[in-house]
């Protein structure tokens, strides 16, 4: 069966993604979401409260990454960061709109 060009390209992209080690994916997700969280919090804007959600994504990705490479100190550090992130999420309440705060 001959596939349309765009579908063939998509299939090729999925094959490439499957060759990337999970550790690398976790590392990049953690890095990018952590930087996004820092940028959002530093912006002191209406979107700042979502920085905590980005940090939570970074914490979870880094916990899985640290576990996969058996980096116990990093794992403990990330659990600590996740606690402060949970506190930040609770205090900023990103699920509430400005009117209901």
N, C-alpha and C positions, 0 to 999 in steps of 0.2 A: 504494500500500500504506500502510495506517495503522499507525504504530508505537506500541507501548505508551508511555505517558507517560515512564517512567523512561528508556527507550531514546532517546526524542526529546530529553530533557534531556541525556543523555550525549553524543549527537551534537552538540548545540548547544555543549556544553562543549569538545569537541574542536575545533570550528570556531573558538571563541574563542582557544584555545591556539595554533592555527596562525597567528593574527594577531599574536601577541607576537613581537617581534624576538628572534632567537637571542642577540644581545648582552645583552639584558635578562635573559633566562633564565640565561645564564652568570654575569652579575653577581650575581643573587640567589642562585644556588646557591653561589657562592663566598662571599658574605657570610654566609649562614645556616650553611653547614657550617664556616666559619672561626670563627664565634661559638660554635657547638656544640663544636668542638674545644677552644676556650679554656675554656669552661665545664667540660668533662669533665676536662681537665688540672688545672684549679684546684680541682676537687672532692676531689682526693686520695682517691679511692674505688677500689673494685674495677673500676669502669668507666673510670677515668682513661686506661688504655692505649689505649682506643678513640678518644681525643681525637686521637691521631696519625693514625688512619685518616680522621677527619673533616677534619683539616688537609690530608691528601693529596688528598681530593676537592676541597677549596677551592683547593689549588695547581693542580690540573689544570684546573679551571674557569677560574681566573684566567689561566692560561697561554693558553688558547684565547681568552679575552676580550681580553687584551693583544695577542695576535697579530691579532685581528680589527679592533682599532682602531689598529694599528700603533704601539703604545706600547712602544718597544724597551727603555727603562729599566725599566719595569714587568715586561716579559717576563724580563729578566735577573734582576731581584729575585726573581721567582717561581721561576725555576730554582734560585736559591740557597736559597730557602725550602724547595723540594722536596727538596734534598739534606739539609738539617737534619731535615726531616720523615722522610725515609727512614732516617736515623740513629736518630731517635726510635722509629720502628717497629721497627727492628732491636733496639734496646736494651730496649724494653718487651715485645716478642714477644707481640702480642695473639692470635696463633694458638695459644699454649700456655695450658693451664689452670693454675691456681695449684698444683695437685699436681705438675705436670711441670716446674715452674720450678726 
